[in-house]
Structure formats: C-alpha cells, structure tokens
Amino acid sequence: MNDPAHPREPSVTKRGGGDPATRGRTTIADGVVEKIAGLAAREVDGVHAMGSGFSRTIGAVRDRVPGGGGTKAGATRGVKAEVGEVQTALDLEIVVVYGASIADVAGAVRENVIAEVERMTGLEVVEVNIAVSDVKLPEDEEEEPESRLQ
C-alpha cells in the first residue's frame, strides 16, 4: 500500500473552472474614472484648476456648505468620462497658469491621465480631449465668492 518508491500524490479537488480572475465581471462607474482622471490632471505643473469659472464658483460655494459634497465633488469637477466594458474616453476642462505652454501642459495632462486611469482600472483610454477654458493670471485673486455672512 505505502510504496516508498512511488509516493502517493495528494488528491487535488478542482472546484470551478479556470483562473479565478475570469470568474465574474468587474464594472467601474463613470465617477470612479472621473475621480482618477481629475486627480491625475491636477498633479501636472501648470494646471491651476479644473472646470469652467462657473463650475468652480458653484464648487467653492458647495465646499463651504456642510454636507455639500466638498472634496468628493471637487475631484470630478471639469471631468466627464464615458466608460465601456474595456475602454474609456475622457473630456477634461482645465485652467492653465499664465506663462505655461498650453500645448506642453495639455500633453502632460493627457499622458498622466492615461497612465493613471489605465494603471488603476485596466481600461484602455481611447481618447482624452482637453479644453482650456481659462488662464490664471498672476494678479487674479482666487475665485472664491465672498460670504454673505459675518
């Protein structure tokens, strides 16, 4: 029964089939991709803010209101994602710091956004469209509305 010349291999019961990574589906919400892209764009030197002047003003007001969304809403400001099963396309609206090369900033934003979204989600980024909506001038004050309360 126990032959030392032919040790018995333990019996392995295979459950399911194939690689565990292929057993099921992962879906990624548009908002998740938008947050990743927004944070990646903000990391680039020369990007002052994301979104149009109006959306930044509304966001600044929302940030001051308790429960208004604050940083969660701010992370996706100026970003719109369309997410499929294996691909995504992004539209970003940015404000560039005066003096920075818009072409260079846009290229760096595009590279960083593609790298981070693909790394974190596994989705293929098919396009990143960038609209520069404003230039931040050195003498411009921060675009925060004054509070009506004292």
C-alpha positions in Angstrom: 0.0 0.0 0.0 2.6 2.6 1.0 5.3 2.0 -1.5 8.3 4.3 -0.7 9.5 4.1 -4.3 6.2 5.6 -5.6 4.9 8.1 -3.1 1.2 8.9 -3.5 0.4 12.4 -4.6 -2.3 14.1 -2.6 -5.6 14.2 -4.4 -6.5 17.7 -5.5 -10.1 18.5 -6.0 -10.6 21.2 -8.6 -13.6 23.4 -8.0 -15.0 25.8 -10.5 -13.0 26.2 -13.7 -10.1 28.2 -14.9 -8.4 31.2 -13.4 -10.3 32.9 -10.5 -9.8 36.2 -12.2 -12.0 35.1 -15.1 -14.9 34.0 -12.8 -17.1 37.1 -12.8 -17.2 40.6 -14.1 -15.9 43.9 -12.7 -17.6 47.1 -13.6 -16.2 50.5 -13.0 -18.5 53.5 -12.6 -18.0 56.6 -14.6 -17.5 58.6 -11.4 -14.5 56.4 -10.4 -12.7 57.1 -13.7 -13.6 60.8 -13.4 -12.0 61.0 -9.9 -8.8 59.2 -11.0 -8.6 61.4 -14.1 -9.3 64.6 -12.2 -6.6 63.9 -9.5 -4.1 62.9 -12.2 -4.7 66.1 -14.1 -4.3 68.2 -11.0 -0.8 66.6 -10.4 0.6 68.3 -13.5 2.6 71.5 -13.2 0.8 74.4 -15.0 -2.7 73.2 -14.2 -4.3 75.8 -11.9 -7.8 74.4 -11.7 -10.3 72.1 -13.3 -13.7 73.2 -14.8 -15.2 76.4 -16.1 -15.3 79.6 -14.0 -19.0 79.0 -13.2 -18.5 75.4 -12.1 -15.5 76.4 -9.9 -17.7 79.2 -8.3 -20.5 76.7 -7.6 -18.0 74.2 -6.3 -16.5 76.8 -3.9 -19.9 77.5 -2.5 -20.7 73.8 -2.2 -17.4 73.2 -0.4 -18.4 75.7 2.3 -21.9 74.1 2.9 -21.8 71.2 5.4 -22.7 68.0 3.5 -22.5 69.8 0.2 -20.1 67.3 -1.5 -16.9 69.1 -0.7 -13.7 67.4 -1.9 -15.6 64.4 -3.4 -17.4 66.8 -5.9 -14.2 68.8 -6.4 -12.3 65.7 -7.5 -14.5 65.2 -10.5 -15.0 68.9 -11.4 -14.1 69.5 -15.0 -14.0 65.8 -16.0 -16.5 63.8 -17.9 -15.9 60.1 -18.6 -17.7 57.6 -20.8 -16.9 54.1 -19.6 -17.4 50.9 -21.5 -16.5 47.3 -20.6 -12.9 47.6 -21.7 -12.4 51.2 -22.9 -13.0 54.7 -21.7 -13.0 58.2 -23.2 -12.5 61.4 -21.3 -13.2 65.1 -21.6 -11.3 67.5 -19.3 -11.7 71.2 -18.9 -8.7 72.9 -17.3 -7.4 76.3 -16.3 -3.7 76.8 -17.1 -1.3 79.0 -15.2 -0.2 82.1 -17.2 3.2 81.6 -18.7 3.0 77.9 -19.0 3.0 76.4 -22.5 -0.6 75.3 -23.1 0.5 72.6 -25.6 3.0 71.2 -23.1 0.6 71.3 -20.2 -2.2 69.6 -22.2 0.3 66.9 -23.4 1.5 66.3 -19.8 -2.1 66.1 -18.5 -3.0 63.7 -21.3 0.0 61.4 -20.5 -0.6 61.4 -16.8 -4.3 60.8 -17.0 -3.9 58.0 -19.5 -1.2 56.3 -17.4 -3.1 56.6 -14.1 -6.5 55.6 -15.4 -5.1 52.6 -17.3 -2.9 51.5 -14.3 -5.7 51.7 -11.8 -8.7 50.5 -13.8 -7.2 48.2 -16.5 -9.4 50.1 -19.1 -7.9 51.2 -22.3 -8.1 55.0 -22.6 -9.0 55.7 -26.3 -9.0 59.5 -26.1 -8.5 62.4 -23.7 -10.0 65.6 -25.0 -8.7 68.7 -23.2 -10.5 72.1 -23.3 -8.5 75.0 -21.9 -11.3 77.3 -20.5 -9.1 80.0 -18.9 -5.7 81.2 -18.0 -4.9 82.1 -14.3 -3.2 85.5 -14.3 -0.7 86.3 -11.5 -2.8 89.3 -10.3 -6.1 87.3 -10.3 -7.5 86.7 -6.9 -8.7 83.3 -6.1 -12.1 82.7 -7.5 -13.9 82.3 -4.2 -17.2 84.1 -3.7 -17.4 86.3 -0.7 -19.5 85.1 2.1 -22.7 86.9 2.7 -22.4 86.0 6.4 -20.3 87.8 9.0 
